[in-house]
Amino acid sequence: MQNLPEYMNFKQAMKYLGIGGYDTLHSFIDEGLKVIVVRNIKRISKTDADKFMHKHSKKMNYWGMPK
């Protein structure tokens, strides 16, 4: 995929997740996406991002409605 580090800053995480804005990223964080904080530095791991997306995966029909 993209050549991004395992521990991404917020801008890199948005690119990795395919989202366009900080509001969406913050809503993902509110929904449980883990953020690593060391002093004032915030990072999101690719592993945690993948786990978050997998956890929120749902089966949908052709029209985008839950099955």
N, C-alpha and C positions, 0 to 999 in steps of 0.2 A: 504494500500500500504506500502511503506517504512516508517520507523519510522524517518522521517525528520522533523525539526522544520518548522513552518509557514514561518519564515524569514530565508532563506538559503544563505550560502555563495556560491561563484561561483562553487566550487567543488560539493557541495550538489545539487545545481541547475542542473548541468550537469547530475548527477545521476538521479534526478527526471525526467528530460526531456528525458533521454535515449540517450544522445549525448556523444561522446567520447573525444572531444577536445575543448580547449579554442577558437580556431578559429571559430568553429561552434557557440559557445555561443556568441561570439562577433558579428557574423553576425546576429544572432537573435536579439541582442541588437540594431544593426544598423537598423533592420527591424521593431523595435518598442517595443521590450520586455523592460518593465520598470525596472529600477534599483533604489533602495533606497540608498541614500548616506547620512551618518551622519558622519561628520568630514572626516575621511579617510576610514571609514568602508562601504563596499558595500554589499547590500543584495538584493535578489530577493524573492518576496513572492510567495507562492504556488498559491494563487488566481490570481496574475498577470500572472504567467506562464500558468495556465489553460486558462485564457482569451486570451492570445497571441496565444496559440495553436488552440483554438476554432475559433478565428478570421481568422486564416490562413488555416482552413480546407476547402477542396474542394472535390467535388464529382469526383471520378475517375472511369474509366472503368476497366475491368479485366487486361489490359496491362499497367495500370498506367497513362493513358492519360486522360486529363480533358474531362468531358462530356459536 
